[in-house]
Amino acid sequence: MYWTEFLTVALIHLLAVASPGPDFAVVVRESVTHGRRAGTWTALGVGTAIFLHVGYSLLGIGLIVSQSIMLFNALKWAAAAYLLYIGFKALRAKPAKAVTDDLHKEAGERTARGAFTSGFVTNGLNPKATLFFLSLFTVVINPHTPLAVQAGYGVYLAVATAIWFCL
């Protein structure tokens, strides 16, 4: 029943997660400097932080809809404009130049907790992630979609993000 909406969410999420940003940078940095184990824990931290964004999106948007449909529509238009902006930037992006600097490993072992925290904080405090999730939950996901289904989308987004960065 909600497959079209889910596939739209999944496609938009794939485009967003595949574009390099702070999450990508921190996972690569942890992996290069501390190894695959630290990179994996960082990726899991990034994925877990998605639950923060999903949580405030579900709670905040539900509150806005219940209080003012006009305010919700204004938020929806602003979010749509942001998604268009992201799409336009993605279409105009040029490939990154190859890095020729030698990468080196830092001395010392990174704890799983430290790597996880690094990923969690990076994603949790990323203002672009905040805008992305607010846009996603106002423009793409119908406000009348049951909360359980929206929460299911959130679980998918968190797990897919973690898997993407683990790979």
TORPA-304783 format. One record per residue (C-alpha): x, y, z negated; residue number from 1. Coordinates in steps of 0.1 Angstrom, whole numbers, plus 5000, padded with zeros to 4 digits. Layout:
residues N
{zaro {X, Y, Z}, NUM}
...
END
This chain:
residues 167
{zaro {5000, 5000, 5000}, 1}
{zaro {5029, 5024, 4992}, 2}
{zaro {5054, 5009, 5016}, 3}
{zaro {5055, 5039, 5039}, 4}
{zaro {5062, 5062, 5010}, 5}
{zaro {5088, 5039, 4996}, 6}
{zaro {5106, 5035, 5030}, 7}
{zaro {5106, 5073, 5033}, 8}
{zaro {5121, 5076, 4998}, 9}
{zaro {5147, 5049, 5006}, 10}
{zaro {5157, 5066, 5039}, 11}
{zaro {5161, 5100, 5024}, 12}
{zaro {5180, 5086, 4995}, 13}
{zaro {5204, 5067, 5018}, 14}
{zaro {5212, 5099, 5037}, 15}
{zaro {5217, 5118, 5004}, 16}
{zaro {5239, 5091, 4987}, 17}
{zaro {5260, 5086, 5019}, 18}
{zaro {5270, 5122, 5021}, 19}
{zaro {5301, 5129, 5001}, 20}
{zaro {5297, 5150, 4970}, 21}
{zaro {5308, 5151, 4934}, 22}
{zaro {5297, 5116, 4927}, 23}
{zaro {5317, 5102, 4956}, 24}
{zaro {5347, 5123, 4945}, 25}
{zaro {5347, 5111, 4909}, 26}
{zaro {5342, 5074, 4918}, 27}
{zaro {5371, 5076, 4943}, 28}
{zaro {5393, 5094, 4918}, 29}
{zaro {5386, 5069, 4891}, 30}
{zaro {5391, 5040, 4915}, 31}
{zaro {5424, 5053, 4929}, 32}
{zaro {5439, 5064, 4896}, 33}
{zaro {5426, 5036, 4874}, 34}
{zaro {5416, 5007, 4896}, 35}
{zaro {5385, 4989, 4908}, 36}
{zaro {5372, 4982, 4873}, 37}
{zaro {5372, 5019, 4863}, 38}
{zaro {5356, 5028, 4897}, 39}
{zaro {5328, 5002, 4891}, 40}
{zaro {5321, 5016, 4856}, 41}
{zaro {5320, 5051, 4870}, 42}
{zaro {5296, 5040, 4897}, 43}
{zaro {5273, 5024, 4870}, 44}
{zaro {5274, 5057, 4851}, 45}
{zaro {5264, 5076, 4882}, 46}
{zaro {5235, 5052, 4888}, 47}
{zaro {5224, 5054, 4852}, 48}
{zaro {5223, 5092, 4853}, 49}
{zaro {5197, 5089, 4881}, 50}
{zaro {5172, 5080, 4853}, 51}
{zaro {5176, 5114, 4839}, 52}
{zaro {5166, 5131, 4871}, 53}
{zaro {5137, 5107, 4877}, 54}
{zaro {5125, 5112, 4841}, 55}
{zaro {5123, 5150, 4842}, 56}
{zaro {5109, 5149, 4877}, 57}
{zaro {5081, 5126, 4867}, 58}
{zaro {5073, 5144, 4834}, 59}
{zaro {5077, 5180, 4847}, 60}
{zaro {5059, 5176, 4880}, 61}
{zaro {5030, 5158, 4863}, 62}
{zaro {5028, 5188, 4839}, 63}
{zaro {5029, 5213, 4867}, 64}
{zaro {5002, 5196, 4887}, 65}
{zaro {4979, 5194, 4856}, 66}
{zaro {4984, 5231, 4848}, 67}
{zaro {4984, 5248, 4882}, 68}
{zaro {4979, 5235, 4917}, 69}
{zaro {4992, 5268, 4931}, 70}
{zaro {5024, 5265, 4912}, 71}
{zaro {5028, 5230, 4924}, 72}
{zaro {5023, 5240, 4960}, 73}
{zaro {5049, 5268, 4956}, 74}
{zaro {5074, 5243, 4942}, 75}
{zaro {5065, 5219, 4970}, 76}
{zaro {5073, 5245, 4997}, 77}
{zaro {5105, 5255, 4980}, 78}
{zaro {5115, 5218, 4978}, 79}
{zaro {5106, 5212, 5015}, 80}
{zaro {5128, 5242, 5024}, 81}
{zaro {5157, 5227, 5004}, 82}
{zaro {5153, 5193, 5021}, 83}
{zaro {5154, 5210, 5055}, 84}
{zaro {5185, 5229, 5045}, 85}
{zaro {5202, 5196, 5035}, 86}
{zaro {5192, 5180, 5068}, 87}
{zaro {5205, 5210, 5087}, 88}
{zaro {5238, 5210, 5069}, 89}
{zaro {5242, 5172, 5074}, 90}
{zaro {5236, 5176, 5112}, 91}
{zaro {5262, 5204, 5114}, 92}
{zaro {5289, 5187, 5092}, 93}
{zaro {5322, 5180, 5108}, 94}
{zaro {5343, 5149, 5099}, 95}
{zaro {5368, 5153, 5071}, 96}
{zaro {5405, 5156, 5080}, 97}
{zaro {5427, 5127, 5070}, 98}
{zaro {5447, 5132, 5038}, 99}
{zaro {5484, 5126, 5041}, 100}
{zaro {5494, 5131, 5005}, 101}
{zaro {5506, 5100, 4987}, 102}
{zaro {5482, 5090, 4960}, 103}
{zaro {5496, 5077, 4928}, 104}
{zaro {5483, 5059, 4897}, 105}
{zaro {5484, 5077, 4864}, 106}
{zaro {5499, 5058, 4835}, 107}
{zaro {5475, 5043, 4810}, 108}
{zaro {5444, 5022, 4812}, 109}
{zaro {5409, 5038, 4815}, 110}
{zaro {5383, 5025, 4791}, 111}
{zaro {5350, 5013, 4805}, 112}
{zaro {5332, 5038, 4783}, 113}
{zaro {5354, 5067, 4796}, 114}
{zaro {5348, 5058, 4832}, 115}
{zaro {5310, 5053, 4827}, 116}
{zaro {5308, 5086, 4809}, 117}
{zaro {5327, 5104, 4837}, 118}
{zaro {5302, 5091, 4863}, 119}
{zaro {5271, 5098, 4841}, 120}
{zaro {5281, 5133, 4833}, 121}
{zaro {5291, 5141, 4869}, 122}
{zaro {5258, 5131, 4882}, 123}
{zaro {5237, 5143, 4853}, 124}
{zaro {5251, 5178, 4855}, 125}
{zaro {5250, 5180, 4893}, 126}
{zaro {5226, 5209, 4902}, 127}
{zaro {5223, 5195, 4938}, 128}
{zaro {5210, 5162, 4923}, 129}
{zaro {5185, 5181, 4903}, 130}
{zaro {5172, 5199, 4934}, 131}
{zaro {5172, 5167, 4954}, 132}
{zaro {5151, 5148, 4929}, 133}
{zaro {5127, 5176, 4924}, 134}
{zaro {5123, 5179, 4961}, 135}
{zaro {5119, 5142, 4966}, 136}
{zaro {5092, 5140, 4939}, 137}
{zaro {5073, 5170, 4951}, 138}
{zaro {5075, 5167, 4989}, 139}
{zaro {5078, 5130, 4997}, 140}
{zaro {5060, 5113, 4968}, 141}
{zaro {5023, 5120, 4966}, 142}
{zaro {5013, 5133, 4932}, 143}
{zaro {4984, 5108, 4931}, 144}
{zaro {5008, 5079, 4935}, 145}
{zaro {5004, 5059, 4902}, 146}
{zaro {5031, 5067, 4876}, 147}
{zaro {5042, 5030, 4875}, 148}
{zaro {5049, 5031, 4913}, 149}
{zaro {5068, 5063, 4910}, 150}
{zaro {5088, 5048, 4881}, 151}
{zaro {5095, 5018, 4904}, 152}
{zaro {5109, 5042, 4929}, 153}
{zaro {5131, 5056, 4902}, 154}
{zaro {5144, 5022, 4893}, 155}
{zaro {5152, 5016, 4930}, 156}
{zaro {5170, 5049, 4933}, 157}
{zaro {5192, 5042, 4903}, 158}
{zaro {5200, 5007, 4913}, 159}
{zaro {5206, 5016, 4949}, 160}
{zaro {5229, 5044, 4939}, 161}
{zaro {5249, 5023, 4916}, 162}
{zaro {5253, 4995, 4942}, 163}
{zaro {5263, 5020, 4969}, 164}
{zaro {5291, 5035, 4948}, 165}
{zaro {5302, 5001, 4936}, 166}
{zaro {5307, 4990, 4972}, 167}
END
